[in-house]
């Protein structure tokens, strides 16, 4: 599921928590993906979920992001290296 609206802010936490609760997903099988250390990365940390931060131009690395990538082309290899099954 993708949450694209940056105006959701703190609502993202509720949405992600709802997805976990409704579908019964385990936190160790979920990864939150985003660029904002104050939004997606923060929510992932608060919920105990791994995060991938994309470091597009102008985005500073979030120290609390689990993984960092420069572009989406790196994502398939990263996901393949993780045991999400």
C-alpha positions, -999 to 999 in steps of 0.1 A, spaced: 0 0 0 13 34 -8 7 66 11 15 94 -13 0 125 4 26 144 24 -2 164 41 -12 132 60 16 139 85 7 122 118 -22 105 101 3 82 84 10 65 118 -27 57 122 -30 44 87 1 22 89 -10 9 124 -44 2 110 -30 -18 81 -10 -38 106 -40 -44 129 -66 -51 102 -44 -74 81 -24 -89 110 9 -82 94 40 -87 115 62 -56 120 93 -76 109 77 -82 75 68 -46 68 90 -18 55 80 18 54 94 37 24 98 74 21 121 104 20 110 125 50 128 119 83 99 139 100 72 118 84 76 83 71 109 75 88 97 89 121 64 69 119 84 37 111 106 43 142 76 50 164 59 17 153 91 -4 154 91 -10 117 122 -9 94 124 20 70 140 28 37 148 64 30 153 75 -5 180 102 -7 169 122 -37 187 155 -43 183 179 -13 172 152 11 194 148 42 200 113 55 178 104 85 200 88 112 171 67 123 163 52 89 172 15 87 183 17 51 192 45 26 190 43 -11 199 70 -38 171 60 -62 143 35 -67 166 14 -89 183 2 -57 151 -10 -41 147 -44 -57 181 -55 -47 176 -43 -11 142 -60 -8 157 -92 -22 184 -92 4 159 -90 32 139 -120 45 104 -107 42 87 -141 33 
